[in-house]
Amino acid sequence: MRISENILALVDRLFQAQATWPELIKQIRAESGADLFTAQKIALSHQGWRRLCNQRINRDRDCRKQAIGHIKHYGPNSLITLSINETLAIDEPPAD
């Protein structure tokens, strides 16, 4: 997936501004016209957002619930994996 420099800059700017996840996804979708799943992939291509989300999905009950819902909804295409020891992890994006 090729992401424009403008979108990458937007994602980084929102990370630096400590935006919320819903605000990040909303901004990505507004700027790029992407669907929800693609906007999530774009957001998680940013190392900082991916690290923050990995922490939150394993520590915050509501985030974990959302992550498990994502896995159930997207199945094998999910951006998140659940390990045998019940730890959630966001998959690394493939190298371009």
C-alpha positions in Angstrom: 0.0 0.0 0.0 1.5 3.3 -1.1 0.7 6.2 1.3 1.1 9.8 0.2 3.6 12.0 2.0 0.8 14.4 3.0 -1.1 11.6 4.8 2.1 10.3 6.5 2.8 13.9 7.7 -0.8 14.2 8.9 -0.5 10.9 10.9 2.8 12.0 12.4 1.4 15.5 13.3 -1.6 13.9 15.0 0.6 11.6 16.9 2.8 14.5 18.1 -0.4 16.4 19.1 -1.6 13.3 21.1 -4.8 13.1 19.2 -7.3 10.4 20.0 -7.6 7.3 17.9 -11.1 8.2 16.6 -9.9 11.7 15.7 -6.9 10.2 13.9 -9.0 7.8 11.9 -11.6 10.6 11.1 -8.8 12.9 9.8 -7.2 10.1 7.7 -10.5 9.3 6.1 -11.4 12.9 5.4 -8.0 13.6 3.8 -7.6 10.4 1.8 -11.1 9.2 1.1 -10.1 5.8 2.5 -12.5 3.3 4.0 -12.3 2.5 7.7 -10.0 -0.6 7.4 -7.6 1.2 5.1 -7.5 4.2 7.5 -6.6 1.9 10.3 -3.9 0.3 8.2 -2.5 3.8 7.4 -2.6 4.8 11.1 -0.9 1.6 12.2 1.9 2.0 9.6 3.2 4.8 11.9 5.6 3.3 14.5 4.5 5.6 17.3 0.8 4.8 16.8 1.5 1.1 16.5 3.6 1.1 19.8 0.9 3.1 21.6 -1.9 0.9 20.4 0.1 -2.3 21.3 0.4 -0.9 24.9 -3.3 0.1 25.1 -4.8 -3.1 23.7 -3.0 -5.1 26.4 -3.6 -2.7 29.4 -6.9 -0.9 28.8 -10.1 -2.9 29.1 -12.0 -0.9 26.5 -9.2 -0.9 24.0 -8.8 -4.6 24.4 -12.5 -5.1 23.8 -12.3 -3.0 20.6 -9.2 -5.0 19.5 -11.0 -8.3 20.0 -14.0 -7.0 18.1 -11.6 -6.1 15.2 -10.2 -9.6 15.2 -13.7 -11.1 15.1 -14.9 -8.7 12.4 -11.9 -9.0 10.0 -10.9 -12.6 10.8 -7.8 -13.7 9.0 -7.4 -10.1 7.5 -7.3 -8.6 11.0 -4.5 -6.2 11.7 -4.2 -7.6 15.2 -3.2 -11.1 16.4 -4.0 -12.9 19.6 -1.3 -15.1 20.9 -1.6 -18.4 22.9 -0.9 -16.5 26.1 -3.8 -14.0 25.4 -1.5 -11.2 24.5 -2.7 -9.0 21.6 -0.2 -7.6 19.1 -0.6 -5.4 16.0 1.0 -7.0 13.0 4.0 -5.2 11.5 3.1 -3.7 8.1 4.7 -5.4 5.1 7.8 -3.7 3.7 7.2 -1.8 0.5 
